[in-house]
Amino acid sequence: MSTTPVISIIVGSARPVRIGRQIADSVATVLRDSTHADVQILDLAEIALPMLDEPLMAGMNQYQNAHTIAWAKMIADSDAVVFVTPQYNAGYPAALKNAIDYIYAEWKNRPSAIISYGGHGGLASAAQLRQVLKFIGNDLIDTDVSFTIKQTDYTPEWSLGDADAVVARDGDAVRALGEALIAKLDAQVAKAA
């Protein structure tokens, strides 16, 4: 870990009309202010990974494609990761599962957290995602953050009218998430020393 930790926020939805990026941008501001980390956004819509096309299993750590190597580097260069996911039919988006499945070693012991959102807070998607991340060896914090999106939060174009206000409703939880990630990073550094 560098002197200033790098927290990457992965925007899990790649839909053309989505609110995940707005939420991620607002969460990034809160985390920058509360952790003093270097916070970056990794937007799966912009990264545009094709459906998994590596010839070998990710666990073999022999990536062949340039997009896989670039994605692996983005995660390897992150000290911690925050997954921002909507809930689609009680699960998380295929784009996020695809991005997770591309690589393996880079997820191992990576301090991570889950932020879900939806009409009911996205709790089912967070539960599924937590199960997968634990299986691949992520070092998840104990609690997730969940944003319940109200109909009145949306504009007629289905974006958020005020993403900062939505995130502020659970601002203390987002700050606690950041503190928990930094505590995990500090514990890893202390253990390695």
N, C-alpha and C positions, 0 to 999 in steps of 0.2 A: 504494500500500500504506500502510495506517495504521501507527502506531508499533508496534502489536501485530498481527502477521499473523493472518489468519483462514484456518484450514484447515478445509475442509468434507469430511466423510466421507460418501460416498454409499453407502447400503445398497442393493445391486443386486438383491436378491431381494425380491419382494412376496408370497411364499407365506404362507398363514396359519400354517403350522408351518415355522419356519426358524431357523437359528442365526446368520444374518448380522448381525442387530441385536446379539446378544450379543458377537460378535467385534468389531463396530464400536465398541461401548461400551468394551470392554477396550483396543482400539487407541487410542481417544481419550484414555484415561487415560495411556497410555505417551507419546503425542505431546505432551500438555499438560505432562507432567513433563520431557520431554527437549528440547522446543523452546520452551517458555513461550509458545506461540501460543494464540490463542483457537480452540478446536476445537469444531466443531458437527457434529451428525448431521443429514443430510438423508436421511430414510428414505422410499424410494419407496412403501412400503406406506401410509404416512401422507399423503404428498403426493398420491397417487392420480391421477396423470395418466391421462386416457382414452387409448385408442389414438390415435395422431397424427391430429388433426382440424383442423390449421391449413390454411386454404385456399391459402396461398402457401408456396413452398419456404423453409426456414429461412434459407438463404443470402441471401435478399432482405431479411432483418432488418425485416420488417413484420408483427410478430405481432399477431393479431387477438383471440385469446381471453384472458380474464383469467387462466386457469390457466397459459398459456404465458408471459404477461408476468411473473407471480409467479415461475415457475420460472427464467426468464431473470435476474431480479433476484437470486435466491438464488445463482446461479452467478457473476454479475457482482460480487456483494458478497464473493465468496470469493477470497482471494489465491492459494490453492492448493486442489487437490482430490485426495482419495484415493478410488479406486473399490474397494469391497469386493464381490467377486463370487464366487458359487459356480460350480461347473461342472455344467451340465445337458447331458447327451449330447454332451460334448466342446466345448460352447460356453457362452456367458454368457446370462443370462436375457433374455427378450423385454422385460420391464419396463425393464431397463437400456438396451437398444438403443433402445426407444421414447423414454426420457428424453433420451438423447443426440441423437436425430434431431429432437426438438422445436426445438432452438436451434442456432445455428451460431457467430456472432461471439463469443459468450461463452466458447466453448471455445478460441478461437484464442490461442495463446501462453500458455495457463493452465498454470502448473507443476502437474504431476499425477503420481500414482503408482498402481500397481495392487497390491492385495492379493487373492489368490485363496485359495479353500479347497475341500476335498473329500477324499474317500477317498484320492485320489492327489495332493492338493495343488492341484487346479484349474489345472494348468499349461496345458492346452489352451484353457481359457476365457480365461486371461490372454493367451495368444498371439493369440487372435482379437481380444480387446478392444484390445490394443496396436496391432494393425494398423489398426483403425478410428480410434482416437484419434490416431495419427500422421497418418492421411489427412486428418483435420479440423483438423490444425494444433496439437494439444495439445503442450505442452513437457514431455514425459515424462522422468522420471528414468531412468537406464539399467537399473536392476535392479528386479525385482518381488519381493514377499514372498509366500510360499506356505505355507499351513497345512495339514498333513496331519491330517485328523480320523480318529481311531481309533474303533472300535466302543465301546471302553471310555470314551470321552469323553462319550458320550450317556447321557441319562437314559431311562427307559422311555417318556417322553412325547416323545422325540426333540429335546429341547433339550440344551444343553451343561451338564453337571454343574458344571464350573468353567471358564468361558470365560477367566478370567485365567490359569489354568494352561496352557491351550492356547496363548494368545498369548505367555506367558512362555517357552515352548519356543523361540520365535524372537524373543525380546525384543530381542536385539542388532540383528537385521535390521530390526525395526520402528523402533528408535531411529535406525539409519543411514538409513532411508527418510525420517524426519522431518528429519534433518540435511541430506540431499540436497535436499529441498524448500525448506528455508530458504536453502540455498546458491543455488538457482535464483532464488529471490525476490531475494536480495541482488544477484545478478548482473544481474537485470533492472533493479533500482533504479540500480545503478552505471552501466549502459549508457544509461539514460534521463537521467542527470545531465549 
